[in-house]
């Protein structure tokens, strides 16, 4: 067993392992080429001899083609993983000695495993293996891990971390209690990437526990800004795909993401970890699917824009009421009410065959467990059976349609929209239901309508989904979670931060979500990694979070600038963009309160021919460089440098504005500039460190 004691020995061992990986890649290429030639010969044989072959021989040969093709695809996938592995074979090592065994076992840990068939041993262990968990959970000393055979206890004799890039070891750290923090600081100090990257080399102990959680049916992750909750959730998905590979595949997982830009931003993580990209969907897309595109409705972006632009108190009151558990309870009460009171059974005649009112009522009540609209078909069948049994008369298709029509008309209406509108009359609050032009539904009404549709008509659940990942949990209401609980009968990971809601009228906390999922487990991530200590402290003065722990990564103080007029402020931001172009930073976000203000700035700066892009609700990808966007569209993203203009007293003044300012400032990793004209926002006054 190789025990490398020095950095020189580690360097030599790295070269050896790279050689073995390269040899394995060469062997795969030889085998793939050989198999391709063999398939070509077999296909030629089939073509030339198909006239003399019977059906079974042809079938057997085609089956063989399919098996060989599958084997070839697996070989190509393995080759791709090894090509990644050779660039960075491992990032960690623990030397472990089991209790009762004096042997010292070095365990090298990387993104993927590498099994040396010549030595019949694992040279590199996948970070998701049980034995690799010790690297994240323990320092040198007593340690244990859960193997398939049970708990294995022993002692970690040595622990090392490495940075290996492009096959070259850049450094090695050993046996420090702060070993994770040292590497973490190095990683966090780097400029941002175009897309979110994996964090397997810097996973912290509390994060590891969340990632490896196998038992929770619903796991709610409440994480402060910059805590890495989205990344942790994606690594959790990668772990579950590895741990339960026989039972779940990438295609059977669904991400509910806030927008297409965010979905693109996180799209790199799972492929980096060797897993296929998984499907994603927005809440509006889900609504359209369930409603079969029969309704026009506002989007969440439309709702936020209207709240920001118009300050309509009645509109806000409607949203606020529909975002409460009281509203969900009332909706359930109304559904029970119409189930009991909106049907008026009556006698009917089918030719000379009499069906009494009491029989129809009895059958209706007998099917109380079924959604109301599904009972009509059952009652129709019971009437048909009753007539056949007692009157010895067989119903034809036309009479069956007549019975169904008569039964259906005993109910007040089959229109879900009409019933939903009537709900507000029943409550004595008809003013709470308003529609826009061309009967467009307000966003706050979309999911209550879907919930009523599910309760009354029933719905086919998304049976193909075995795990649902819900991001930005704070932006969804109790009714929306009630809809998700009925649409997805599967395990869920739900994550977000109640402090980062773009709409305080409709914000949910972990505790409120647990009312919909009473058996859910909830965990908290309190440590913030994204921003420097100075930026985090600045943001904390805007919107304090007593649970947030700022990582001690020091940097520049945020800069706050005051201007006499808007032109001077605009020139200041333009100058920052020009300076950025000459810097080592890779990304810069110019973040405005609203989409309207972001678009106005973007149009002006375009006239100067500066290399600036815009993120809008219609955008599909995250781009590197200078990006202009609203605080809403910036959620979940991060930038090396952030500029937040127009933070004046007239622009940022209420609770919603405060939340948006906090979101904008917490997008910054290394540098933050905030500006205003004449008078600063009261939230900014509280946070000013340097003017």
C-alpha positions in Angstrom: 0.0 0.0 0.0 1.4 3.4 -1.0 1.9 5.8 1.9 3.1 9.1 0.5 4.6 11.1 3.3 6.0 14.2 1.6 4.9 16.6 -1.1 7.6 15.2 -3.4 6.2 11.7 -3.0 2.7 13.0 -3.6 3.9 14.6 -6.8 5.4 11.4 -8.0 2.3 9.4 -7.1 0.1 11.9 -8.9 2.1 11.3 -12.1 1.8 7.5 -11.7 -1.9 7.6 -11.3 -2.3 10.0 -14.2 -0.3 7.4 -16.3 -2.7 4.6 -15.2 -5.7 6.8 -16.0 -4.3 7.6 -19.4 -3.6 3.9 -20.1 -7.2 3.1 -19.2 -8.4 5.8 -21.6 -6.3 4.3 -24.3 -7.7 0.9 -23.7 -11.3 2.2 -23.9 -10.5 3.9 -27.2 -9.1 0.6 -28.6 -12.1 -1.3 -27.4 -14.6 1.2 -28.8 -12.9 1.1 -32.2 -12.8 -2.7 -32.1 -16.5 -2.8 -31.2 -17.4 -0.3 -33.9 -15.6 -2.5 -36.5 -17.4 -5.5 -35.2 -20.8 -3.9 -35.4 -20.0 -2.7 -39.0 -19.1 -6.3 -40.0 -22.3 -7.7 -38.3 -24.5 -5.1 -40.1 -22.8 -6.0 -43.4 -23.4 -9.7 -42.7 -27.1 -9.0 -41.9 -27.5 -7.0 -45.1 -25.9 -9.6 -47.3 -27.7 -12.6 -45.7 -31.1 -11.3 -44.6 -32.8 -13.3 -47.4 -31.5 -16.6 -45.9 -32.2 -15.7 -42.3 -35.5 -16.4 -40.4 -37.3 -13.8 -38.2 -35.8 -15.1 -35.0 -32.2 -14.9 -36.3 -32.7 -11.3 -37.5 -34.3 -10.4 -34.1 -31.4 -11.9 -32.2 -28.8 -10.0 -34.3 -30.7 -6.7 -33.8 -30.8 -7.3 -30.1 -27.0 -7.8 -30.2 -26.6 -4.5 -32.0 -28.6 -2.7 -29.3 -26.5 -4.3 -26.5 -23.3 -3.4 -28.2 -24.5 0.2 -28.8 -25.4 0.5 -25.1 -22.0 -0.8 -24.1 -20.4 1.6 -26.5 -22.2 4.6 -25.0 -21.2 3.5 -21.5 -17.6 3.3 -22.6 -17.7 6.8 -24.1 -19.3 8.1 -20.9 -16.5 6.5 -18.8 -13.9 7.9 -21.1 -15.3 11.4 -20.7 -15.2 11.1 -16.9 -11.6 9.8 -16.9 -10.6 12.7 -19.2 -12.0 15.1 -16.5 -10.4 13.0 -13.7 -6.9 13.1 -15.3 -7.0 16.9 -15.1 -7.8 16.9 -11.4 -7.7 13.3 -10.0 -8.4 14.2 -6.3 -8.8 17.1 -3.9 -8.5 15.3 -0.6 -7.0 12.4 1.3 -7.6 10.8 4.7 -5.5 8.0 6.1 -7.8 5.8 8.1 -7.1 2.9 10.4 -10.1 0.7 11.4 -10.5 -0.4 15.0 -8.8 -3.7 15.5 -6.7 -3.3 12.4 -3.2 -1.7 12.5 -3.1 -1.2 8.8 -3.1 2.4 7.5 -5.4 2.9 4.5 -4.8 6.1 2.4 -8.2 7.2 0.9 -7.8 9.6 -2.0 -11.1 11.5 -2.8 -12.1 13.0 -6.1 -15.1 13.9 -8.2 -15.2 10.3 -9.6 -13.9 6.9 -8.6 -11.0 5.2 -10.4 -10.7 1.5 -10.0 -7.3 0.0 -11.0 -8.2 -3.5 -12.4 -4.5 -4.6 -12.3 -4.3 -4.1 -8.6 -8.0 -4.8 -8.0 -8.4 -1.7 -5.8 -9.9 1.7 -5.8 -7.2 4.3 -6.2 -9.6 7.2 -6.1 -12.9 7.2 -4.2 -16.0 9.2 -5.4 -16.8 12.1 -3.0 -20.2 10.5 -2.6 -19.0 7.1 -1.2 -19.6 6.4 2.4 -15.9 6.3 3.3 -15.4 9.8 1.7 -17.8 11.3 4.2 -15.1 11.2 6.8 -13.2 13.8 4.9 -16.0 16.3 5.4 -17.0 15.3 8.9 -13.8 14.8 10.8 -10.4 16.2 11.6 -7.5 13.7 12.6 -8.6 11.6 15.5 -11.5 9.2 16.2 -13.9 8.9 13.2 -16.5 6.6 11.7 -18.7 6.2 8.6 -21.8 4.2 7.6 -20.9 1.4 5.2 -23.6 -1.0 3.7 -22.5 -3.5 6.4 -22.9 -1.1 9.2 -20.9 1.6 11.1 -17.1 1.4 10.6 -15.1 3.0 13.4 -11.5 3.9 13.6 -9.0 6.8 13.5 -8.0 9.3 10.9 -4.2 9.5 11.1 -3.7 12.1 8.4 -5.8 14.6 6.4 -4.7 16.5 3.4 -6.3 18.9 0.9 -4.9 19.6 -2.6 -5.5 21.9 -5.5 -4.7 20.0 -8.8 -5.5 21.8 -12.0 -4.7 20.6 -15.5 -2.8 17.7 -14.0 -0.5 19.8 -12.0 -0.5 20.0 -8.2 -0.5 23.7 -7.2 -0.4 23.1 -3.4 -1.1 20.7 -0.6 -2.3 21.5 2.9 -2.0 19.1 5.8 -3.6 18.3 9.2 -4.9 21.8 10.0 -8.1 22.3 12.0 -8.7 25.1 9.5 -7.8 23.1 6.5 -11.3 23.6 4.9 -11.3 27.3 5.6 -7.9 27.7 4.0 -9.0 26.2 0.7 -12.4 27.9 1.0 -10.8 31.3 1.3 -8.7 30.6 -1.8 -11.7 29.5 -3.8 -13.9 32.4 -2.6 -11.3 35.0 -3.4 -11.2 33.9 -7.1 -13.2 35.8 -9.7 -16.6 34.5 -10.6 -17.3 32.0 -13.3 -19.9 32.2 -16.1 -21.9 29.5 -14.4 -22.2 28.0 -11.0 -19.4 25.5 -10.3 -19.3 22.4 -8.1 -18.0 22.8 -4.5 -17.0 19.2 -3.7 -13.5 20.3 -2.4 -15.0 22.8 0.0 -18.2 21.2 1.3 -18.5 22.0 5.0 -19.7 19.6 7.7 -23.2 21.0 8.1 -23.6 21.1 4.3 -22.4 17.5 4.0 -25.1 16.4 6.4 -27.8 18.0 4.2 -26.3 16.5 1.0 -26.2 13.0 2.4 -29.7 13.1 3.9 -31.4 9.9 2.6 -34.4 9.7 4.8 -36.4 13.0 4.6 -39.4 12.8 2.4 -39.6 16.6 2.4 -36.4 18.6 3.3 -36.7 22.3 3.7 -33.4 24.2 3.6 -33.6 27.8 5.0 -30.3 29.5 4.1 -29.1 33.0 4.5 -28.0 35.1 1.5 -24.8 33.6 0.1 -25.0 30.4 2.1 -24.7 28.2 -1.0 -28.1 26.6 -0.5 -28.8 26.1 -4.3 -25.4 24.6 -4.8 -25.9 22.3 -1.7 -29.3 21.2 -3.1 -27.8 20.3 -6.5 -25.0 18.4 -4.8 -27.7 16.6 -2.8 -29.4 15.6 -6.1 -26.0 14.3 -7.4 -25.6 12.3 -4.2 -29.1 10.8 -4.4 -28.5 9.9 -8.1 -25.3 8.1 -7.0 -26.7 6.5 -3.9 -30.0 5.2 -5.5 -28.8 4.8 -9.1 -30.9 1.6 -9.5 -34.1 3.5 -8.6 -33.9 7.0 -9.9 -32.4 8.7 -12.9 -31.8 12.4 -13.9 -34.9 12.3 -16.1 -37.0 11.5 -13.0 -36.0 14.7 -11.1 -37.6 18.1 -11.8 -36.3 21.6 -10.8 -38.9 24.4 -10.3 -36.7 27.4 -11.0 -37.6 31.1 -10.8 -36.5 31.9 -14.4 -34.6 30.6 -17.5 -31.5 32.7 -16.7 -31.2 31.1 -13.3 -31.8 27.6 -14.8 -28.9 28.3 -17.2 -26.7 29.6 -14.5 -26.9 26.4 -12.4 -26.9 24.1 -15.4 -23.2 23.3 -15.2 -23.1 21.8 -11.7 -24.6 18.3 -12.3 -22.7 17.6 -15.6 -19.5 18.6 -13.7 -20.4 16.0 -11.2 -20.9 13.3 -13.9 -24.7 13.5 -13.9 -26.9 14.4 -16.8 -28.7 17.7 -16.8 -32.1 17.4 -15.2 -35.4 18.9 -16.5 -36.5 22.3 -15.1 -39.8 24.2 -15.2 -41.1 27.6 -14.0 -44.2 28.0 -12.0 -46.0 29.7 -14.8 -45.1 26.9 -17.2 -46.5 24.4 -14.6 -49.7 26.5 -14.3 -50.1 26.5 -18.1 -49.7 22.8 -18.2 -52.3 22.0 -15.5 -54.7 24.6 -16.9 -54.2 23.2 -20.4 -53.4 26.8 -21.7 -57.1 27.7 -21.4 -56.6 30.8 -19.3 -54.7 34.0 -19.7 -52.9 35.2 -16.6 -50.3 37.6 -15.2 -46.8 36.2 -14.5 -45.0 36.7 -11.1 -42.7 39.2 -12.9 -45.8 41.1 -14.0 -47.1 41.1 -10.4 -43.8 42.4 -9.0 -43.6 45.1 -11.7 -47.1 46.3 -11.0 -46.5 46.5 -7.3 -43.3 48.6 -7.9 -44.7 50.9 -10.6 -48.2 51.6 -9.4 -48.2 51.3 -5.6 -51.9 50.1 -5.9 -53.1 49.5 -2.3 -56.2 47.5 -3.3 -54.0 45.3 -5.6 -51.6 44.8 -2.7 -54.5 43.9 -0.4 -55.8 41.3 -2.7 -52.3 39.7 -3.0 -51.8 39.8 0.8 -55.1 38.1 1.6 -54.5 35.3 -1.0 -51.1 34.6 0.4 -52.3 33.5 3.8 -53.3 30.2 5.4 -56.6 31.7 6.3 -57.3 32.1 2.6 -56.4 28.4 2.0 -58.6 27.4 4.8 -61.5 29.4 3.4 -61.0 27.8 0.0 -61.3 24.4 1.6 -64.4 25.4 3.4 -66.0 26.7 0.2 -65.2 23.5 -1.7 -66.9 21.5 1.1 -69.8 24.0 0.9 -70.4 23.6 -2.8 -70.0 19.8 -2.5 -72.9 19.8 -0.1 -75.1 22.6 -1.4 -74.6 23.1 -5.1 -76.2 19.9 -6.3 -80.0 19.6 -6.6 -80.9 16.0 -7.4 -84.3 15.4 -9.1 -86.4 12.6 -10.5 -85.6 11.6 -14.1 -87.2 9.3 -16.6 -85.3 7.2 -19.1 -88.0 6.2 -21.6 -90.6 4.6 -19.2 -87.9 3.8 -16.5 -88.2 6.0 -13.4 -85.0 7.0 -11.5 -86.0 8.8 -8.1 -84.2 11.8 -6.7 -83.3 9.9 -3.5 -81.3 7.3 -5.5 -79.2 10.0 -7.2 -78.6 11.8 -4.0 -77.6 8.5 -2.3 -75.1 7.7 -5.1 -73.7 11.2 -5.0 -73.0 11.0 -1.3 -71.6 7.4 -1.6 -68.8 8.8 -3.8 -67.8 11.6 -1.4 -64.1 10.5 -1.5 -64.0 11.3 -5.3 -63.5 14.8 -6.7 -66.9 16.3 -7.3 -66.8 16.3 -11.1 -65.7 12.7 -11.2 -68.9 11.6 -9.4 -71.1 12.3 -12.4 -69.7 9.4 -14.5 -70.0 7.0 -11.6 -73.7 8.1 -10.9 -74.5 7.6 -14.6 -73.1 4.1 -14.5 -75.0 3.3 -11.3 -78.3 4.5 -12.9 -77.6 2.4 -16.0 -76.9 -0.6 -13.8 -80.0 0.1 -11.7 -82.3 0.3 -14.8 -80.8 -2.9 -16.2 -81.3 -4.8 -12.9 -84.8 -3.6 -11.9 -86.4 -2.8 -15.2 -84.6 -5.4 -17.4 -83.8 -2.6 -19.8 -80.5 -2.1 -21.6 -79.4 1.6 -22.1 -78.1 2.6 -25.5 -75.3 5.2 -26.1 -77.8 8.0 -26.8 -79.7 7.3 -23.5 -76.4 7.1 -21.6 -75.4 10.6 -22.9 -78.9 11.9 -21.9 -78.5 10.5 -18.3 -75.0 12.0 -18.0 -76.3 15.4 -19.2 -79.3 15.3 -16.8 -77.0 14.4 -13.8 -74.5 17.1 -14.7 -77.2 19.8 -15.0 -78.2 19.0 -11.4 -75.0 20.8 -10.3 -75.0 24.6 -10.3 -72.2 25.0 -12.9 -69.3 23.0 -14.2 -67.2 26.1 -14.9 -64.2 26.2 -12.5 -63.8 29.9 -13.3 -67.4 30.7 -12.4 -67.1 28.7 -9.2 -63.9 30.5 -8.3 -65.5 33.8 -8.8 -68.5 32.7 -6.7 -66.1 31.9 -3.9 -65.6 35.6 -3.2 -69.3 36.3 -3.2 -69.8 33.4 -0.8 -67.1 35.0 1.5 -68.9 38.4 1.2 -65.8 39.9 -0.4 -66.5 40.1 -4.2 -64.1 43.0 -4.5 -61.2 40.7 -4.0 -61.6 39.1 -7.4 -60.6 41.4 -10.3 -59.6 40.5 -13.8 -57.6 42.5 -16.4 -58.1 43.1 -20.1 -59.4 40.1 -22.0 -60.3 38.4 -18.7 -56.7 38.0 -17.7 -56.3 36.6 -14.2 -54.2 38.3 -11.7 -51.2 36.1 -10.7 -52.5 35.8 -7.1 -55.6 34.0 -8.5 -53.8 31.5 -10.8 -52.9 28.8 -8.2 -56.1 29.2 -6.1 -57.9 28.4 -9.3 -55.7 25.4 -10.0 -56.2 24.2 -6.4 -60.0 24.4 -6.9 -59.7 22.6 -10.2 -57.6 19.8 -8.6 -60.1 19.4 -5.7 -63.2 19.4 -8.0 -62.0 17.7 -11.1 -59.0 15.7 -9.9 -55.7 15.7 -11.6 -53.1 13.3 -12.9 -50.1 13.6 -10.7 -46.6 13.9 -12.3 -46.0 10.2 -11.8 -42.7 10.4 -13.8 -41.1 12.7 -11.1 -39.5 11.0 -8.2 -37.8 14.0 -6.7 -38.9 17.7 -6.9 -36.4 20.5 -6.2 -38.1 23.9 -5.4 -35.9 26.9 -5.3 -36.7 30.4 -4.0 -39.3 28.9 -1.7 -40.1 32.3 -0.1 -41.8 33.5 -3.3 -44.5 30.9 -3.2 -47.7 31.0 -1.2 -49.4 28.4 1.0 -51.9 27.7 -1.9 -49.0 27.1 -4.3 -47.5 24.6 -1.9 -50.9 23.0 -1.5 -51.0 22.6 -5.3 -47.5 21.1 -5.3 -48.4 18.6 -2.6 -51.2 17.3 -4.7 -49.4 17.3 -8.1 -46.2 15.7 -6.9 -46.4 12.5 -4.8 -42.7 12.3 -4.4 -39.7 13.3 -2.3 -38.9 17.1 -2.3 -36.1 19.4 -1.5 -37.4 23.0 -0.9 -34.9 25.8 -0.4 -34.8 29.6 0.0 -34.5 32.5 2.3 -37.4 34.4 3.8 -35.2 37.5 3.9 -34.9 37.6 0.1 -38.5 37.9 -0.9 -39.2 40.3 -3.8 -42.8 40.5 -2.8 -43.4 40.8 1.0 -47.2 40.5 0.4 -46.7 36.8 -0.6 -43.7 35.4 1.2 -43.4 32.0 2.9 -41.0 30.9 5.7 -39.9 27.4 6.4 -42.4 27.2 9.3 -45.3 28.2 7.1 -44.3 25.6 4.4 -44.3 22.9 7.1 -48.0 23.5 7.7 -48.6 22.2 4.2 -46.0 19.4 4.7 -46.4 18.5 8.4 -43.9 15.7 8.3 -41.1 17.7 6.7 -37.6 18.2 8.1 -36.1 21.7 8.2 -32.5 22.7 8.4 -30.8 26.1 8.5 -27.6 27.3 6.8 -26.4 30.4 8.7 -22.9 30.9 7.3 -22.7 33.3 4.4 -19.8 32.7 1.9 -20.5 34.8 -1.2 -19.6 38.3 -0.1 -16.6 39.8 1.7 -17.1 40.5 5.4 -17.4 44.2 4.6 -20.1 43.8 2.0 -22.0 41.3 4.3 -21.9 43.7 7.2 -23.1 46.6 5.0 -26.1 44.5 3.8 -26.8 43.5 7.4 -27.4 47.1 8.3 -30.0 47.4 5.5 -31.9 44.3 6.6 -30.5 42.6 9.7 -30.6 38.8 10.0 -29.5 37.9 13.5 -28.8 34.3 12.4 -26.4 35.2 9.7 -22.7 34.4 10.3 -20.4 36.3 8.0 -17.2 34.5 6.8 -14.0 36.3 7.6 -12.9 37.1 4.1 -11.7 40.7 4.1 -12.0 43.1 1.2 -12.8 46.6 0.1 -15.4 48.7 2.0 -18.6 49.3 0.0 -18.5 52.7 -1.7 -21.5 55.0 -1.4 -21.7 58.0 -3.7 -24.0 61.0 -3.6 -24.7 63.1 -6.8 -26.4 66.4 -7.5 -28.2 65.1 -10.6 -29.0 62.0 -12.6 -26.5 62.8 -15.3 -23.5 62.8 -12.9 -24.7 59.5 -11.4 -25.1 58.0 -14.9 -21.5 59.1 -15.9 -20.2 57.6 -12.6 -21.7 54.2 -13.5 -20.4 54.4 -17.0 -16.9 55.1 -15.7 -17.2 52.1 -13.4 -18.1 49.9 -16.4 -15.0 51.2 -18.3 -12.7 50.5 -15.3 -14.2 47.0 -15.0 -13.2 46.3 -18.6 -9.6 46.8 -17.6 -9.8 44.8 -14.4 -9.3 41.1 -13.6 -13.0 40.7 -12.6 -15.1 38.6 -14.9 -18.6 39.8 -14.0 -20.3 43.0 -13.1 -24.0 43.5 -12.2 -25.6 46.9 -12.6 -28.8 46.2 -10.5 -31.9 48.5 -10.5 -35.0 48.3 -8.4 -37.3 47.6 -11.3 -37.2 46.1 -14.8 -38.4 49.4 -16.1 -35.5 51.4 -14.7 -33.0 48.7 -15.7 -34.3 48.9 -19.3 -34.1 52.7 -19.4 -30.4 52.6 -18.3 -29.6 49.8 -20.7 -30.9 51.8 -23.7 -28.9 54.8 -22.7 -25.7 52.9 -22.2 -26.2 51.1 -25.5 -25.8 54.4 -27.3 -22.2 54.6 -26.0 -21.4 51.3 -27.6 -20.2 49.7 -24.4 -20.1 45.9 -24.1 -23.2 45.5 -21.8 -25.9 42.9 -21.9 -29.4 42.9 -20.4 -31.2 40.2 -18.3 -34.9 40.4 -18.8 -37.8 37.9 -18.1 -37.4 36.7 -21.7 -33.7 36.0 -21.4 -32.6 32.4 -21.6 -28.9 32.5 -20.6 -26.5 34.0 -18.1 -23.6 35.9 -19.7 -20.3 36.9 -18.4 -19.2 40.6 -18.4 -21.3 43.6 -17.6 -25.0 42.7 -17.0 -27.9 45.2 -16.4 -30.9 43.8 -14.6 -33.6 44.3 -11.9 -33.1 43.0 -8.4 -35.8 40.4 -9.1 -33.9 39.0 -12.0 -30.6 39.0 -10.1 -31.9 36.6 -7.4 -29.7 33.5 -7.2 -26.9 35.1 -9.2 -23.6 36.5 -8.1 -21.1 39.0 -9.6 -17.6 40.0 -8.8 -18.6 43.6 -8.7 -22.1 45.1 -8.2 -23.3 48.6 -8.8 -26.7 49.7 -7.3 -27.7 53.1 -8.7 -30.7 55.3 -7.9 -30.9 54.4 -4.2 -32.6 57.7 -3.4 -35.2 58.5 -0.8 -38.0 58.6 -3.3 -37.0 55.2 -4.9 -36.3 52.9 -2.0 -38.8 53.7 0.8 -41.1 50.8 1.8 -40.7 47.2 3.0 -40.7 45.8 -0.6 -38.0 48.3 -1.6 -35.9 47.4 1.4 -36.0 43.7 0.4 -35.0 44.5 -3.2 -32.1 46.6 -2.0 -30.9 43.8 0.3 -31.0 41.3 -2.6 -29.1 43.7 -4.9 -26.3 44.3 -2.4 -25.9 40.6 -1.5 -25.2 39.7 -5.1 -21.7 41.2 -4.8 -18.7 38.9 -4.1 -15.8 41.4 -4.0 -16.8 44.9 -4.8 -20.0 47.0 -4.1 -20.8 50.6 -5.2 -24.1 52.2 -4.3 -25.2 55.6 -5.5 -28.1 58.1 -5.2 -29.1 61.6 -6.2 -29.6 64.3 -3.6 -31.1 62.4 -0.6 -30.2 58.8 0.3 -32.9 56.2 1.0 -33.4 55.7 4.8 -32.2 52.1 4.4 -29.0 53.3 2.9 -28.5 56.0 5.6 -28.6 53.2 8.1 -25.9 51.2 6.3 -23.5 53.9 5.2 -19.9 53.1 6.1 -18.1 55.6 3.8 -19.6 58.5 1.9 
